[in-house]
Amino acid sequence: MGLEHPETLVTTDNLALLLQNRGKLAEAEPLRELVLDARSRNLGKEHPNTLSALGSLASLRADQGQLDEAERLYRTELEVQRRILPAEDKQIATTLGGFGKDSDRKRV
């Protein structure tokens, strides 16, 4: 398996999540970007797995305090999801939840 194999990307994404949750944001960043780039190239920019990777990067940006960038990424993810998924799809709700949580940080 190579670096862009789907199973390798799942493991890479899981490691990025662990690092992010432990506050190791600088270590998580290149992994989040690698997963997004690989999925964009291999699956297309509108594939649900690519959109999930975009949301993960948005979450990281919010944790890094880059709230404007996080908002831009969440809005991009949501725009595509609303275009390609049924309105009741749980991925849309997940994106709105993350966007709402991170938007609250801007008000504090």
C-alpha positions in Angstrom: 0.0 0.0 0.0 1.2 3.5 -0.8 0.7 6.8 0.9 -2.5 7.5 -1.1 -4.1 4.1 -0.7 -7.6 4.5 0.9 -6.7 2.5 4.0 -3.5 4.4 4.5 -5.4 7.6 4.3 -7.9 6.4 6.9 -5.0 5.6 9.2 -3.3 8.9 8.5 -6.6 10.8 9.2 -6.9 8.9 12.5 -3.4 9.8 13.5 -4.1 13.5 12.6 -7.2 13.4 14.8 -5.3 11.9 17.7 -2.6 14.5 17.4 -5.2 17.3 17.1 -7.0 16.0 20.2 -3.7 16.0 22.1 -3.1 19.6 21.1 -0.2 18.8 18.7 -1.7 21.0 16.0 1.5 21.6 14.1 2.0 17.8 13.8 -1.6 17.2 12.7 -1.6 19.9 10.1 0.6 18.2 7.4 -1.4 15.0 7.8 -4.8 16.8 7.5 -3.5 18.5 4.3 -2.1 15.3 2.9 -5.4 13.5 3.3 -7.4 16.3 1.8 -5.0 16.6 -1.2 -4.9 12.9 -1.9 -8.6 12.5 -1.6 -9.2 15.5 -3.9 -6.9 14.1 -6.5 -8.1 10.5 -6.3 -11.8 10.8 -5.6 -12.6 14.3 -6.8 -13.4 17.5 -4.9 -17.1 16.6 -4.4 -16.7 13.1 -3.1 -18.1 12.7 0.5 -14.7 11.4 1.8 -13.0 14.5 0.3 -15.6 16.7 1.9 -15.0 15.0 5.2 -11.3 15.7 4.9 -12.1 19.3 4.2 -14.2 19.5 7.4 -11.4 17.9 9.4 -9.0 20.6 8.1 -11.6 23.3 9.0 -11.7 21.9 12.5 -8.0 22.0 12.8 -7.9 25.6 11.5 -10.4 26.5 14.2 -8.3 24.8 16.9 -5.3 26.8 15.6 -7.3 30.0 16.1 -7.6 30.6 12.3 -11.3 31.1 12.6 -11.8 33.0 9.3 -10.1 30.2 7.4 -12.1 27.6 9.3 -15.3 29.4 8.4 -14.3 29.6 4.7 -13.5 25.8 4.7 -16.8 24.9 6.5 -18.8 27.1 4.1 -17.2 25.4 1.1 -17.9 22.0 2.5 -21.5 22.9 3.3 -22.1 24.4 -0.1 -21.0 21.3 -1.9 -22.9 19.0 0.5 -26.1 20.9 0.0 -25.7 20.5 -3.8 -24.9 16.8 -3.9 -26.5 15.2 -0.8 -30.2 14.9 0.2 -31.2 17.6 2.7 -31.7 15.1 5.5 -28.2 13.6 5.1 -26.3 13.3 8.4 -23.1 14.7 6.9 -24.8 18.1 6.5 -25.9 18.1 10.1 -22.3 17.1 11.2 -20.9 20.0 9.2 -23.4 22.5 10.6 -22.6 21.2 14.1 -18.9 21.8 13.6 -19.4 25.1 11.9 -21.7 26.2 14.8 -19.3 25.1 17.5 -16.4 26.9 15.9 -18.4 30.0 15.1 -19.2 30.3 18.8 -15.4 30.7 19.4 -15.5 34.0 17.3 -18.0 35.5 19.7 -15.9 34.9 22.9 
